[in-house]
Amino acid sequence: MVHLRLVNECPVERESFEPPSFDLGVQPQRPGELTEPVALAISDEGLKSAKGTAAAARLPLELWLVIAIDAERALTTATFETGVSGPALIAACEAEALAPRPTGLNPPLQRRLADYATALRIGHTKFAVPEAITSPVILEPAHTTAAGWARAAADAQLRVEQWVAFVAERTSPGRELWEAAAAEAGRHLSEWVLVQAARAARATSTRPQAPA
């Protein structure tokens, strides 16, 4: 039997490949999710407000609206399921979203979500919301998000387009930071909000009661 042997047994150095930072201008959505188009018919005043808020966050208008609308749905669901008040839950979410993030390398399977979260926190540095965008705005929520919207609309006895239009007029700024924190935790936004509600409820139930 002839034994072959490599002359050079030094390990071959392979060029390391790091994917580029997440570009919200190219991919204005969470990585790895299929989307469903949903038409948003919004008032001129509501559209103007949304454009201003998205521009301040340096995010694509459609992405900001998807996040903001789903945050409102998540708040409604979590307050109903846990009994935590809306203001208390909003305060808990704000605190968690602004808390210092863990340092160090992310696990490989979490890096794209971490890149996405970083992009949400810093915004697209050269992004400006086009003034030419008019109603209806075509949103691209993830399939599971769109299904959640459809369920919420059915519960309210509305068509999904009516429900989206109603909620879009009542959105609040800063919800992109909630989505960033959710992505960093490896959770969907609605799941992340429910976790904050559960923690708030648990903290309230374990708080020492004042003597009668």
C-alpha positions as CSV (number, residue, x, y, z in Angstrom):
1,M,0.0,0.0,0.0
2,V,1.3,3.4,-1.0
3,H,0.9,6.1,1.6
4,L,0.7,9.6,0.2
5,R,1.7,12.6,2.3
6,L,1.3,16.3,1.8
7,V,4.6,18.1,1.4
8,N,3.2,21.2,3.1
9,E,1.1,20.3,6.1
10,C,0.6,23.9,7.3
11,P,-3.1,24.7,7.5
12,V,-4.5,26.6,4.6
13,E,-5.5,30.1,5.6
14,R,-8.9,30.9,4.2
15,E,-10.0,34.5,3.6
16,S,-12.6,35.3,6.3
17,F,-15.9,36.6,5.0
18,E,-18.0,39.0,7.1
19,P,-21.4,39.9,5.7
20,P,-21.8,43.7,5.2
21,S,-23.6,45.7,7.8
22,F,-27.4,45.6,7.5
23,D,-28.5,48.2,4.9
24,L,-32.1,49.3,5.6
25,G,-32.1,51.2,2.4
26,V,-31.7,47.9,0.5
27,Q,-33.6,45.6,2.8
28,P,-36.2,47.6,4.8
29,Q,-37.4,44.6,6.9
30,R,-36.2,42.0,9.3
31,P,-33.8,39.6,7.8
32,G,-35.0,36.2,6.6
33,E,-38.8,36.9,6.6
34,L,-41.3,36.6,3.8
35,T,-43.6,39.6,3.6
36,E,-47.2,40.3,2.5
37,P,-48.3,43.6,0.9
38,V,-50.9,45.6,2.8
39,A,-52.2,48.9,1.4
40,L,-52.4,51.8,4.0
41,A,-54.9,54.6,3.1
42,I,-53.8,57.3,5.5
43,S,-55.0,60.9,5.9
44,D,-52.8,63.7,4.6
45,E,-52.1,64.9,8.1
46,G,-51.3,61.4,9.3
47,L,-49.0,60.8,6.4
48,K,-47.2,64.1,7.1
49,S,-46.7,63.2,10.7
50,A,-45.5,59.7,9.8
51,K,-43.0,61.1,7.3
52,G,-41.6,63.5,9.9
53,T,-41.3,60.8,12.5
54,A,-39.7,58.3,10.1
55,A,-37.3,61.0,8.9
56,A,-36.3,61.9,12.5
57,A,-35.5,58.2,13.1
58,R,-33.7,58.1,9.7
59,L,-35.7,55.0,8.6
60,P,-37.7,54.2,5.5
61,L,-41.3,55.3,5.9
62,E,-42.8,51.9,5.2
63,L,-40.6,50.1,7.7
64,W,-41.3,52.7,10.4
65,L,-45.0,52.3,9.9
66,V,-44.9,48.5,10.0
67,I,-43.0,48.7,13.3
68,A,-45.2,51.4,14.8
69,I,-48.5,49.7,13.9
70,D,-47.3,46.4,15.2
71,A,-46.1,48.0,18.4
72,E,-49.7,49.3,19.0
73,R,-51.1,45.8,18.3
74,A,-48.6,44.3,20.7
75,L,-49.5,46.8,23.5
76,T,-53.2,46.1,23.1
77,T,-52.7,42.4,23.3
78,A,-50.2,42.4,26.2
79,T,-52.3,44.8,28.4
80,F,-55.4,42.6,27.8
81,E,-53.6,39.4,28.6
82,T,-51.7,40.5,31.7
83,G,-53.8,43.3,33.1
84,V,-50.8,45.7,33.2
85,S,-51.9,49.2,32.4
86,G,-50.9,50.8,29.1
87,P,-48.7,53.6,30.7
88,A,-46.9,51.1,32.9
89,L,-46.2,48.8,30.0
90,I,-45.0,51.6,27.8
91,A,-42.7,52.7,30.6
92,A,-41.3,49.2,31.0
93,C,-40.7,48.8,27.2
94,E,-39.0,52.2,27.0
95,A,-36.7,51.3,29.9
96,E,-35.8,47.9,28.5
97,A,-35.2,49.3,25.0
98,L,-32.8,52.0,26.3
99,A,-31.0,49.7,28.8
100,P,-27.3,49.0,28.0
101,R,-26.9,46.2,25.6
102,P,-24.6,43.2,26.3
103,T,-21.1,43.6,24.8
104,G,-19.1,41.0,22.9
105,L,-19.7,38.8,19.9
106,N,-23.2,37.6,19.1
107,P,-23.8,33.9,18.3
108,P,-23.5,33.3,14.6
109,L,-27.2,32.7,14.1
110,Q,-28.0,36.0,15.8
111,R,-25.6,38.2,14.0
112,R,-27.9,39.3,11.1
113,L,-30.6,40.2,13.6
114,A,-28.0,42.1,15.7
115,D,-26.9,44.0,12.6
116,Y,-30.5,44.8,11.8
117,A,-31.0,46.0,15.4
118,T,-27.9,48.3,15.1
119,A,-29.2,49.7,11.9
120,L,-32.5,50.5,13.5
121,R,-30.8,52.3,16.4
122,I,-28.5,54.4,14.3
123,G,-30.8,54.9,11.3
124,H,-29.8,55.0,7.7
125,T,-27.2,57.8,7.7
126,K,-28.0,59.0,4.2
127,F,-31.7,58.4,4.3
128,A,-34.4,60.9,3.6
129,V,-38.2,60.1,3.3
130,P,-39.2,60.9,-0.3
131,E,-41.8,63.7,-0.4
132,A,-43.4,62.0,-3.4
133,I,-44.8,59.2,-1.3
134,T,-48.6,59.5,-1.2
135,S,-51.5,57.5,0.1
136,P,-52.1,54.6,-0.2
137,V,-48.7,53.5,1.2
138,I,-47.9,49.9,0.4
139,L,-46.5,48.3,3.6
140,E,-44.6,45.0,3.6
141,P,-45.1,43.3,7.0
142,A,-43.8,39.8,7.6
143,H,-46.4,37.1,6.9
144,T,-46.8,36.4,10.6
145,T,-47.2,40.1,11.4
146,A,-49.8,40.5,8.6
147,A,-51.7,37.5,10.0
148,G,-51.7,39.1,13.4
149,W,-53.1,42.3,11.9
150,A,-55.8,40.3,10.1
151,R,-56.8,38.7,13.5
152,A,-56.8,42.0,15.3
153,A,-59.0,43.5,12.5
154,A,-61.4,40.6,12.7
155,D,-61.7,41.0,16.4
156,A,-62.5,44.7,15.8
157,Q,-65.0,43.7,13.1
158,L,-63.0,45.6,10.5
159,R,-61.3,44.8,7.2
160,V,-57.5,44.7,7.7
161,E,-57.0,47.8,5.6
162,Q,-59.5,49.7,7.8
163,W,-57.8,48.5,11.0
164,V,-54.3,49.4,9.7
165,A,-55.6,52.9,8.7
166,F,-57.1,53.4,12.2
167,V,-54.0,52.3,14.1
168,A,-51.6,54.2,11.8
169,E,-53.2,57.5,12.9
170,R,-52.4,56.7,16.5
171,T,-48.8,55.5,16.4
172,S,-46.0,56.9,18.6
173,P,-42.4,57.7,17.9
174,G,-39.5,55.6,19.2
175,R,-41.0,52.2,18.6
176,E,-38.1,51.3,16.3
177,L,-36.0,51.1,19.5
178,W,-38.5,48.4,20.8
179,E,-38.1,46.5,17.6
180,A,-34.3,46.8,17.9
181,A,-34.4,45.4,21.5
182,A,-36.7,42.6,20.4
183,A,-34.3,41.7,17.5
184,E,-31.4,41.7,19.9
185,A,-33.3,39.3,22.2
186,G,-34.1,37.0,19.3
187,R,-37.8,37.7,19.6
188,H,-40.6,39.1,17.5
189,L,-41.8,42.5,18.6
190,S,-45.2,41.3,19.9
191,E,-43.4,38.5,21.9
192,W,-40.9,41.0,23.3
193,V,-43.7,43.4,24.5
194,L,-45.6,40.5,26.1
195,V,-42.4,39.5,28.0
196,Q,-42.1,43.1,29.3
197,A,-45.7,43.0,30.4
198,A,-45.2,39.6,32.2
199,R,-42.2,41.0,34.0
200,A,-44.1,44.1,35.0
201,A,-47.0,42.0,36.3
202,R,-44.6,39.8,38.2
203,A,-42.9,42.8,39.8
204,T,-46.3,44.2,40.9
205,S,-47.4,40.9,42.4
206,T,-44.3,40.4,44.4
207,R,-44.1,44.0,45.7
208,P,-44.6,44.1,49.5
209,Q,-48.1,45.2,50.4
210,A,-48.6,48.1,52.7
211,P,-50.1,47.1,56.1
212,A,-53.8,47.7,56.4
